[in-house]
Structures are given as structure tokens and as C-alpha cells.
Amino acid sequence: MDVQLVKPMSRLRIQGLISLYRAGGHMHSHKLDGYLADQQGTQVRVKMPAHASQLLDGEIVHIPDMTIRILPQALRFAVA
């Protein structure tokens, strides 16, 4: 699982980066140097203040305490 943590930034800066994010350019952009931390693993626990939002696979959710795990072989795809 790839996890990206975004350090706090101003709303003005976020507004200027939305098009970069939508185009998928945020992964390799120097505009975000020092703001993104990339990690990989099989489990992540997220604890946030109740009023905070998280972006999970493109969906905004409001869950203050959650654990996300990768389950090996839990989902299989058939490719034709």
C-alpha cells in the first residue's frame, strides 16, 4: 500500500496545486518538495481530530480513528 502524508500548507497554496493533483502530477512535482512524505506498508493507522477530513481513494471521509490493512490474496481478478 502506498501512503502519502501531506504536511500543513495554506489554502492558497492548496488551491494552486489542485490541477496538478487532478492530472496526477503531484507525485513527481518539485512544487511539493518538503510537503509530501511517501511510505509503503501493509497496515496504516490514522488518528485525526474529529473535525479533520481524509481523502481515501478519491473519497473524502470523516473517520477520527481507523486502521487500514492489506489482506494478501483477499481479492482476485480474472484478466481475459
C-alpha positions as CSV (number, residue, x, y, z in Angstrom):
1,M,0.0,0.0,0.0
2,D,1.3,3.4,-0.9
3,V,0.6,6.1,1.7
4,Q,1.2,9.9,1.2
5,L,1.2,12.2,4.1
6,V,0.8,15.9,3.3
7,K,2.2,18.4,5.7
8,P,0.1,21.5,6.5
9,M,0.0,24.2,3.9
10,S,-2.0,27.3,3.3
11,R,-5.4,27.2,1.5
12,L,-3.9,29.5,-1.2
13,R,-1.1,27.0,-1.9
14,I,-3.6,24.1,-2.0
15,Q,-5.8,25.9,-4.4
16,G,-2.8,26.4,-6.7
17,L,-2.0,22.7,-6.6
18,I,-5.4,21.2,-7.3
19,S,-5.0,21.0,-11.1
20,L,-1.5,19.4,-10.6
21,Y,-3.1,16.7,-8.3
22,R,-6.0,16.0,-10.7
23,A,-3.6,15.4,-13.5
24,G,-1.5,13.0,-11.4
25,G,1.5,15.3,-11.5
26,H,1.8,15.6,-7.7
27,M,3.9,12.5,-7.4
28,H,6.9,14.0,-9.1
29,S,6.5,17.7,-8.9
30,H,9.1,19.9,-7.2
31,K,6.3,22.3,-6.2
32,L,5.5,19.9,-3.4
33,D,9.1,19.3,-2.2
34,G,9.0,19.3,1.6
35,Y,5.2,18.8,1.8
36,L,4.8,15.1,0.9
37,A,6.1,12.1,2.7
38,D,5.7,8.8,0.9
39,Q,5.6,5.5,2.7
40,Q,4.8,1.8,1.8
41,G,3.5,-0.9,4.1
42,T,0.8,-3.5,4.8
43,Q,-1.0,-1.5,7.5
44,V,-1.6,2.1,8.5
45,R,-3.4,3.5,11.5
46,V,-4.9,7.0,11.2
47,K,-5.8,9.1,14.2
48,M,-7.2,12.5,13.5
49,P,-9.2,15.2,15.3
50,A,-13.0,14.7,14.8
51,H,-13.3,17.7,12.5
52,A,-10.5,16.6,10.1
53,S,-11.0,15.1,6.7
54,Q,-9.2,12.3,4.9
55,L,-9.0,11.6,1.2
56,L,-9.2,7.8,0.7
57,D,-9.0,6.7,-3.0
58,G,-10.6,9.9,-4.1
59,E,-13.4,9.9,-1.5
60,I,-13.5,12.5,1.4
61,V,-14.3,10.8,4.7
62,H,-14.5,11.9,8.3
63,I,-13.3,9.0,10.5
64,P,-11.3,10.0,13.5
65,D,-9.6,6.6,14.2
66,M,-9.2,3.9,11.6
67,T,-6.8,1.1,10.6
68,I,-6.4,0.1,7.0
69,R,-4.8,-3.3,6.2
70,I,-3.7,-5.1,3.1
71,L,-5.0,-8.6,3.0
72,P,-2.9,-10.8,0.7
73,Q,-5.0,-12.8,-1.8
74,A,-8.2,-11.2,-0.5
75,L,-9.3,-10.1,-3.9
76,R,-8.6,-11.9,-7.2
77,F,-9.0,-10.5,-10.7
78,A,-9.6,-12.5,-13.8
79,V,-8.0,-11.0,-16.9
80,A,-9.5,-12.0,-20.2
